[in-house]
Amino acid sequence: MAVIRGMITARQVRAARALLDWTQDTLAEEALVSLTALKRLEDRRELKVHESTRVQVQRALEKAGIVFIATEGGRGVMLVQRPNATVLS
């Protein structure tokens, strides 16, 4: 399993957002991108977006605990517990 540095996919962004239980508004705010730019990035048609948008979204998701991964079987995401995170039971 390899950690992805570079091009993340629309599916990965949608999956990561679902793992965090974030709305598009929340992710756009955390990534400091417009909601329109985020919607373009998440679009199933893989619309063109500025590379800076893709980078900012990836950084915001990684800061929240998301790891982007790639294997021979494909790409994915996973949520890892951050060291300073509080576990609720």
N, CA, C and O atoms as CSV, one atom per row, in Angstrom:
chain,resi,resn,atom,element,x,y,z
A,1,MET,N,N,0.854,-1.178,0.000
A,1,MET,CA,C,0.000,0.000,0.000
A,1,MET,C,C,0.893,1.231,0.000
A,1,MET,O,O,1.833,1.332,0.787
A,2,ALA,N,N,0.588,2.161,-0.887
A,2,ALA,CA,C,1.364,3.397,-0.985
A,2,ALA,C,C,0.475,4.589,-0.658
A,2,ALA,O,O,-0.719,4.600,-0.960
A,3,VAL,N,N,1.078,5.578,-0.040
A,3,VAL,CA,C,0.363,6.826,0.219
A,3,VAL,C,C,0.477,7.674,-1.035
A,3,VAL,O,O,1.561,7.809,-1.602
A,4,ILE,N,N,-0.638,8.247,-1.469
A,4,ILE,CA,C,-0.673,9.023,-2.705
A,4,ILE,C,C,-0.200,10.443,-2.465
A,4,ILE,O,O,-0.645,11.115,-1.535
A,5,ARG,N,N,0.706,10.886,-3.313
A,5,ARG,CA,C,1.122,12.274,-3.356
A,5,ARG,C,C,0.851,12.713,-4.777
A,5,ARG,O,O,1.488,12.217,-5.706
A,6,GLY,N,N,-0.057,13.610,-4.965
A,6,GLY,CA,C,-0.358,14.049,-6.318
A,6,GLY,C,C,-1.843,13.994,-6.590
A,6,GLY,O,O,-2.657,14.387,-5.754
A,7,MET,N,N,-2.187,13.506,-7.760
A,7,MET,CA,C,-3.554,13.569,-8.254
A,7,MET,C,C,-4.514,12.686,-7.458
A,7,MET,O,O,-4.429,11.458,-7.507
A,8,ILE,N,N,-5.419,13.319,-6.733
A,8,ILE,CA,C,-6.477,12.583,-6.048
A,8,ILE,C,C,-7.711,12.619,-6.937
A,8,ILE,O,O,-7.870,13.527,-7.753
A,9,THR,N,N,-8.576,11.639,-6.779
A,9,THR,CA,C,-9.745,11.534,-7.646
A,9,THR,C,C,-11.005,12.079,-6.969
A,9,THR,O,O,-11.054,12.272,-5.754
A,10,ALA,N,N,-12.011,12.316,-7.793
A,10,ALA,CA,C,-13.308,12.776,-7.292
A,10,ALA,C,C,-13.888,11.759,-6.309
A,10,ALA,O,O,-14.427,12.133,-5.267
A,11,ARG,N,N,-13.775,10.488,-6.639
A,11,ARG,CA,C,-14.304,9.434,-5.756
A,11,ARG,C,C,-13.610,9.437,-4.402
A,11,ARG,O,O,-14.254,9.261,-3.368
A,12,GLN,N,N,-12.305,9.634,-4.411
A,12,GLN,CA,C,-11.567,9.673,-3.150
A,12,GLN,C,C,-12.017,10.847,-2.286
A,12,GLN,O,O,-12.172,10.705,-1.073
A,13,VAL,N,N,-12.224,11.990,-2.901
A,13,VAL,CA,C,-12.658,13.166,-2.141
A,13,VAL,C,C,-14.039,12.924,-1.547
A,13,VAL,O,O,-14.270,13.220,-0.375
A,14,ARG,N,N,-14.959,12.388,-2.346
A,14,ARG,CA,C,-16.303,12.110,-1.833
A,14,ARG,C,C,-16.254,11.085,-0.701
A,14,ARG,O,O,-16.940,11.240,0.310
A,15,ALA,N,N,-15.443,10.038,-0.870
A,15,ALA,CA,C,-15.329,9.003,0.163
A,15,ALA,C,C,-14.712,9.569,1.441
A,15,ALA,O,O,-15.164,9.257,2.543
A,16,ALA,N,N,-13.699,10.384,1.296
A,16,ALA,CA,C,-13.042,10.987,2.457
A,16,ALA,C,C,-14.013,11.881,3.215
A,16,ALA,O,O,-14.062,11.867,4.445
A,17,ARG,N,N,-14.769,12.644,2.475
A,17,ARG,CA,C,-15.748,13.537,3.108
A,17,ARG,C,C,-16.795,12.724,3.856
A,17,ARG,O,O,-17.226,13.113,4.941
A,18,ALA,N,N,-17.204,11.597,3.279
A,18,ALA,CA,C,-18.185,10.728,3.943
A,18,ALA,C,C,-17.612,10.142,5.232
A,18,ALA,O,O,-18.313,10.070,6.240
A,19,LEU,N,N,-16.350,9.725,5.210
A,19,LEU,CA,C,-15.718,9.184,6.419
A,19,LEU,C,C,-15.688,10.212,7.549
A,19,LEU,O,O,-15.827,9.868,8.722
A,20,LEU,N,N,-15.505,11.467,7.177
A,20,LEU,CA,C,-15.449,12.535,8.178
A,20,LEU,C,C,-16.831,13.067,8.546
A,20,LEU,O,O,-16.976,13.848,9.486
A,21,ASP,N,N,-17.850,12.632,7.791
A,21,ASP,CA,C,-19.210,13.138,7.972
A,21,ASP,C,C,-19.251,14.650,7.767
A,21,ASP,O,O,-19.912,15.373,8.513
A,22,TRP,N,N,-18.534,15.117,6.743
A,22,TRP,CA,C,-18.480,16.532,6.392
A,22,TRP,C,C,-19.393,16.815,5.207
A,22,TRP,O,O,-19.516,15.993,4.299
A,23,THR,N,N,-20.019,17.959,5.217
A,23,THR,CA,C,-20.770,18.428,4.058
A,23,THR,C,C,-19.781,19.048,3.069
A,23,THR,O,O,-18.617,19.278,3.395
A,24,GLN,N,N,-20.262,19.307,1.873
A,24,GLN,CA,C,-19.424,20.016,0.907
A,24,GLN,C,C,-19.075,21.404,1.441
A,24,GLN,O,O,-17.953,21.877,1.261
A,25,ASP,N,N,-20.026,22.047,2.092
A,25,ASP,CA,C,-19.763,23.372,2.667
A,25,ASP,C,C,-18.623,23.315,3.678
A,25,ASP,O,O,-17.744,24.176,3.680
A,26,THR,N,N,-18.644,22.298,4.534
A,26,THR,CA,C,-17.598,22.164,5.554
A,26,THR,C,C,-16.232,21.976,4.914
A,26,THR,O,O,-15.269,22.639,5.299
A,27,LEU,N,N,-16.141,21.074,3.938
A,27,LEU,CA,C,-14.856,20.831,3.293
A,27,LEU,C,C,-14.367,22.071,2.553
A,27,LEU,O,O,-13.188,22.415,2.628
A,28,ALA,N,N,-15.257,22.736,1.847
A,28,ALA,CA,C,-14.858,23.957,1.135
A,28,ALA,C,C,-14.298,24.986,2.116
A,28,ALA,O,O,-13.292,25.640,1.838
A,29,GLU,N,N,-14.951,25.120,3.251
A,29,GLU,CA,C,-14.494,26.069,4.269
A,29,GLU,C,C,-13.138,25.650,4.840
A,29,GLU,O,O,-12.242,26.483,4.977
A,30,GLU,N,N,-12.983,24.379,5.170
A,30,GLU,CA,C,-11.720,23.885,5.737
A,30,GLU,C,C,-10.564,23.994,4.740
A,30,GLU,O,O,-9.424,24.250,5.129
A,31,ALA,N,N,-10.862,23.801,3.463
A,31,ALA,CA,C,-9.830,23.834,2.424
A,31,ALA,C,C,-9.589,25.235,1.872
A,31,ALA,O,O,-8.658,25.451,1.095
A,32,LEU,N,N,-10.425,26.179,2.273
A,32,LEU,CA,C,-10.330,27.557,1.778
A,32,LEU,C,C,-10.483,27.621,0.262
A,32,LEU,O,O,-9.743,28.325,-0.425
A,33,VAL,N,N,-11.467,26.864,-0.247
A,33,VAL,CA,C,-11.800,26.901,-1.672
A,33,VAL,C,C,-13.281,27.229,-1.803
A,33,VAL,O,O,-14.048,27.082,-0.851
A,34,SER,N,N,-13.671,27.670,-2.983
A,34,SER,CA,C,-15.084,27.977,-3.191
A,34,SER,C,C,-15.887,26.680,-3.275
A,34,SER,O,O,-15.362,25.630,-3.646
A,35,LEU,N,N,-17.156,26.773,-2.926
A,35,LEU,CA,C,-18.038,25.615,-3.017
A,35,LEU,C,C,-18.136,25.146,-4.469
A,35,LEU,O,O,-18.183,23.944,-4.731
A,36,THR,N,N,-18.166,26.079,-5.402
A,36,THR,CA,C,-18.226,25.733,-6.824
A,36,THR,C,C,-16.997,24.926,-7.239
A,36,THR,O,O,-17.116,23.937,-7.961
A,37,ALA,N,N,-15.818,25.348,-6.783
A,37,ALA,CA,C,-14.580,24.627,-7.121
A,37,ALA,C,C,-14.611,23.214,-6.545
A,37,ALA,O,O,-14.208,22.262,-7.212
A,38,LEU,N,N,-15.087,23.078,-5.310
A,38,LEU,CA,C,-15.171,21.750,-4.697
A,38,LEU,C,C,-16.155,20.870,-5.457
A,38,LEU,O,O,-15.878,19.694,-5.693
A,39,LYS,N,N,-17.289,21.421,-5.837
A,39,LYS,CA,C,-18.275,20.636,-6.591
A,39,LYS,C,C,-17.690,20.162,-7.917
A,39,LYS,O,O,-17.966,19.041,-8.345
A,40,ARG,N,N,-16.893,20.992,-8.570
A,40,ARG,CA,C,-16.237,20.580,-9.818
A,40,ARG,C,C,-15.259,19.438,-9.551
A,40,ARG,O,O,-15.187,18.482,-10.323
A,41,LEU,N,N,-14.511,19.541,-8.458
A,41,LEU,CA,C,-13.546,18.500,-8.109
A,41,LEU,C,C,-14.241,17.176,-7.812
A,41,LEU,O,O,-13.738,16.116,-8.183
A,42,GLU,N,N,-15.387,17.229,-7.150
A,42,GLU,CA,C,-16.118,16.016,-6.766
A,42,GLU,C,C,-17.009,15.457,-7.879
A,42,GLU,O,O,-17.558,14.364,-7.733
A,43,ASP,N,N,-17.159,16.177,-8.968
A,43,ASP,CA,C,-18.054,15.761,-10.041
A,43,ASP,C,C,-17.608,14.424,-10.636
A,43,ASP,O,O,-16.420,14.206,-10.876
A,44,ARG,N,N,-18.563,13.545,-10.869
A,44,ARG,CA,C,-18.281,12.212,-11.410
A,44,ARG,C,C,-17.653,12.272,-12.805
A,44,ARG,O,O,-17.010,11.317,-13.238
A,45,ARG,N,N,-17.837,13.376,-13.494
A,45,ARG,CA,C,-17.283,13.517,-14.849
A,45,ARG,C,C,-15.818,13.947,-14.835
A,45,ARG,O,O,-15.223,14.160,-15.892
A,46,GLU,N,N,-15.226,14.078,-13.620
A,46,GLU,CA,C,-13.814,14.465,-13.490
A,46,GLU,C,C,-13.527,15.765,-14.255
A,46,GLU,O,O,-12.645,15.811,-15.112
A,47,LEU,N,N,-14.277,16.806,-13.932
A,47,LEU,CA,C,-14.098,18.099,-14.574
A,47,LEU,C,C,-12.735,18.685,-14.226
A,47,LEU,O,O,-12.132,18.329,-13.213
A,48,LYS,N,N,-12.261,19.582,-15.074
A,48,LYS,CA,C,-10.976,20.231,-14.813
A,48,LYS,C,C,-11.111,21.187,-13.637
A,48,LYS,O,O,-12.094,21.917,-13.517
A,49,VAL,N,N,-10.111,21.165,-12.783
A,49,VAL,CA,C,-10.035,22.110,-11.664
A,49,VAL,C,C,-8.592,22.592,-11.567
A,49,VAL,O,O,-7.668,21.937,-12.050
A,50,HIS,N,N,-8.418,23.735,-10.941
A,50,HIS,CA,C,-7.067,24.238,-10.712
A,50,HIS,C,C,-6.328,23.269,-9.794
A,50,HIS,O,O,-6.906,22.730,-8.851
A,51,GLU,N,N,-5.064,23.055,-10.076
A,51,GLU,CA,C,-4.252,22.161,-9.243
A,51,GLU,C,C,-4.211,22.660,-7.806
A,51,GLU,O,O,-4.157,21.857,-6.874
A,52,SER,N,N,-4.237,23.977,-7.615
A,52,SER,CA,C,-4.217,24.534,-6.255
A,52,SER,C,C,-5.461,24.112,-5.475
A,52,SER,O,O,-5.387,23.898,-4.265
A,53,THR,N,N,-6.593,23.991,-6.149
A,53,THR,CA,C,-7.819,23.533,-5.491
A,53,THR,C,C,-7.639,22.101,-5.012
A,53,THR,O,O,-7.953,21.770,-3.869
A,54,ARG,N,N,-7.133,21.266,-5.895
A,54,ARG,CA,C,-6.908,19.853,-5.562
A,54,ARG,C,C,-5.945,19.728,-4.374
A,54,ARG,O,O,-6.179,18.929,-3.467
A,55,VAL,N,N,-4.885,20.502,-4.380
A,55,VAL,CA,C,-3.885,20.458,-3.304
A,55,VAL,C,C,-4.486,20.922,-1.982
A,55,VAL,O,O,-4.272,20.292,-0.946
A,56,GLN,N,N,-5.235,22.018,-2.015
A,56,GLN,CA,C,-5.827,22.549,-0.783
A,56,GLN,C,C,-6.841,21.578,-0.187
A,56,GLN,O,O,-6.906,21.419,1.032
A,57,VAL,N,N,-7.624,20.934,-1.032
A,57,VAL,CA,C,-8.609,19.958,-0.559
A,57,VAL,C,C,-7.885,18.753,0.043
A,57,VAL,O,O,-8.260,18.278,1.115
A,58,GLN,N,N,-6.861,18.261,-0.633
A,58,GLN,CA,C,-6.112,17.117,-0.109
A,58,GLN,C,C,-5.489,17.462,1.241
A,58,GLN,O,O,-5.555,16.658,2.170
A,59,ARG,N,N,-4.898,18.622,1.361
A,59,ARG,CA,C,-4.273,19.025,2.629
A,59,ARG,C,C,-5.295,19.117,3.756
A,59,ARG,O,O,-5.030,18.672,4.873
A,60,ALA,N,N,-6.462,19.694,3.468
A,60,ALA,CA,C,-7.498,19.826,4.503
A,60,ALA,C,C,-7.968,18.453,4.971
A,60,ALA,O,O,-8.162,18.232,6.167
A,61,LEU,N,N,-8.149,17.537,4.034
A,61,LEU,CA,C,-8.594,16.194,4.395
A,61,LEU,C,C,-7.513,15.445,5.173
A,61,LEU,O,O,-7.815,14.745,6.140
A,62,GLU,N,N,-6.276,15.588,4.761
A,62,GLU,CA,C,-5.180,14.936,5.482
A,62,GLU,C,C,-5.042,15.506,6.892
A,62,GLU,O,O,-4.763,14.769,7.837
A,63,LYS,N,N,-5.233,16.791,7.032
A,63,LYS,CA,C,-5.171,17.425,8.357
A,63,LYS,C,C,-6.248,16.849,9.274
A,63,LYS,O,O,-6.060,16.764,10.488
A,64,ALA,N,N,-7.374,16.455,8.686
A,64,ALA,CA,C,-8.487,15.891,9.460
A,64,ALA,C,C,-8.315,14.395,9.728
A,64,ALA,O,O,-9.150,13.790,10.400
A,65,GLY,N,N,-7.235,13.792,9.208
A,65,GLY,CA,C,-6.981,12.385,9.491
A,65,GLY,C,C,-7.147,11.433,8.323
A,65,GLY,O,O,-7.034,10.220,8.497
A,66,ILE,N,N,-7.410,11.955,7.144
A,66,ILE,CA,C,-7.575,11.109,5.961
A,66,ILE,C,C,-6.214,10.791,5.355
A,66,ILE,O,O,-5.342,11.655,5.257
A,67,VAL,N,N,-6.050,9.529,4.949
A,67,VAL,CA,C,-4.859,9.107,4.222
A,67,VAL,C,C,-5.325,8.611,2.856
A,67,VAL,O,O,-6.215,7.766,2.764
A,68,PHE,N,N,-4.721,9.139,1.804
A,68,PHE,CA,C,-5.028,8.711,0.442
A,68,PHE,C,C,-4.067,7.581,0.093
A,68,PHE,O,O,-2.853,7.723,0.233
A,69,ILE,N,N,-4.622,6.454,-0.365
A,69,ILE,CA,C,-3.798,5.269,-0.608
A,69,ILE,C,C,-3.977,4.745,-2.028
A,69,ILE,O,O,-4.977,5.010,-2.695
A,70,ALA,N,N,-2.965,3.988,-2.468
A,70,ALA,CA,C,-3.024,3.329,-3.774
A,70,ALA,C,C,-2.446,1.929,-3.620
A,70,ALA,O,O,-1.409,1.735,-2.986
A,71,THR,N,N,-3.132,0.964,-4.208
A,71,THR,CA,C,-2.649,-0.417,-4.233
A,71,THR,C,C,-2.755,-0.913,-5.662
A,71,THR,O,O,-3.227,-0.191,-6.541
A,72,GLU,N,N,-2.326,-2.122,-5.896
A,72,GLU,CA,C,-2.472,-2.695,-7.233
A,72,GLU,C,C,-3.944,-2.791,-7.618
A,72,GLU,O,O,-4.283,-2.768,-8.801
A,73,GLY,N,N,-4.811,-2.897,-6.625
A,73,GLY,CA,C,-6.238,-3.021,-6.873
A,73,GLY,C,C,-6.955,-1.707,-7.105
A,73,GLY,O,O,-8.117,-1.705,-7.512
A,74,GLY,N,N,-6.298,-0.602,-6.860
A,74,GLY,CA,C,-6.920,0.697,-7.080
A,74,GLY,C,C,-6.561,1.697,-5.996
A,74,GLY,O,O,-5.664,1.479,-5.182
A,75,ARG,N,N,-7.290,2.795,-6.017
A,75,ARG,CA,C,-7.056,3.884,-5.068
A,75,ARG,C,C,-8.154,3.906,-4.030
A,75,ARG,O,O,-9.256,3.408,-4.261
A,76,GLY,N,N,-7.843,4.491,-2.879
A,76,GLY,CA,C,-8.839,4.589,-1.826
A,76,GLY,C,C,-8.449,5.613,-0.782
A,76,GLY,O,O,-7.504,6.381,-0.962
A,77,VAL,N,N,-9.193,5.610,0.313
A,77,VAL,CA,C,-8.917,6.498,1.438
A,77,VAL,C,C,-9.154,5.731,2.728
A,77,VAL,O,O,-9.908,4.759,2.763
A,78,MET,N,N,-8.505,6.181,3.772
A,78,MET,CA,C,-8.806,5.641,5.092
A,78,MET,C,C,-8.682,6.771,6.097
A,78,MET,O,O,-7.968,7.749,5.876
A,79,LEU,N,N,-9.388,6.617,7.198
A,79,LEU,CA,C,-9.363,7.597,8.275
A,79,LEU,C,C,-8.516,7.028,9.394
A,79,LEU,O,O,-8.778,5.930,9.885
A,80,VAL,N,N,-7.507,7.770,9.793
A,80,VAL,CA,C,-6.662,7.342,10.908
A,80,VAL,C,C,-6.876,8.289,12.071
A,80,VAL,O,O,-7.116,9.482,11.888
A,81,GLN,N,N,-6.788,7.743,13.256
A,81,GLN,CA,C,-6.985,8.566,14.445
A,81,GLN,C,C,-5.771,9.466,14.619
A,81,GLN,O,O,-4.631,9.003,14.621
A,82,ARG,N,N,-6.028,10.723,14.761
A,82,ARG,CA,C,-4.954,11.677,15.010
A,82,ARG,C,C,-4.488,11.535,16.453
A,82,ARG,O,O,-5.297,11.227,17.328
A,83,PRO,N,N,-3.201,11.753,16.722
A,83,PRO,CA,C,-2.677,11.587,18.078
A,83,PRO,C,C,-3.390,12.429,19.133
A,83,PRO,O,O,-3.510,12.003,20.281
A,84,ASN,N,N,-3.860,13.607,18.761
A,84,ASN,CA,C,-4.515,14.484,19.741
A,84,ASN,C,C,-6.037,14.388,19.694
A,84,ASN,O,O,-6.730,15.190,20.319
A,85,ALA,N,N,-6.558,13.408,18.954
A,85,ALA,CA,C,-8.010,13.273,18.839
A,85,ALA,C,C,-8.591,12.651,20.106
A,85,ALA,O,O,-7.951,11.837,20.771
A,86,THR,N,N,-9.792,13.049,20.414
A,86,THR,CA,C,-10.499,12.496,21.562
A,86,THR,C,C,-11.413,11.379,21.084
A,86,THR,O,O,-12.197,11.573,20.155
A,87,VAL,N,N,-11.319,10.224,21.703
A,87,VAL,CA,C,-12.178,9.096,21.352
A,87,VAL,C,C,-13.428,9.164,22.219
A,87,VAL,O,O,-13.349,9.190,23.447
A,88,LEU,N,N,-14.574,9.194,21.563
A,88,LEU,CA,C,-15.850,9.228,22.281
A,88,LEU,C,C,-16.410,7.821,22.339
A,88,LEU,O,O,-16.418,7.116,21.330
A,89,SER,N,N,-16.876,7.407,23.495
A,89,SER,CA,C,-17.460,6.066,23.588
A,89,SER,C,C,-18.837,6.126,24.189
A,89,SER,O,O,-19.487,5.093,24.347
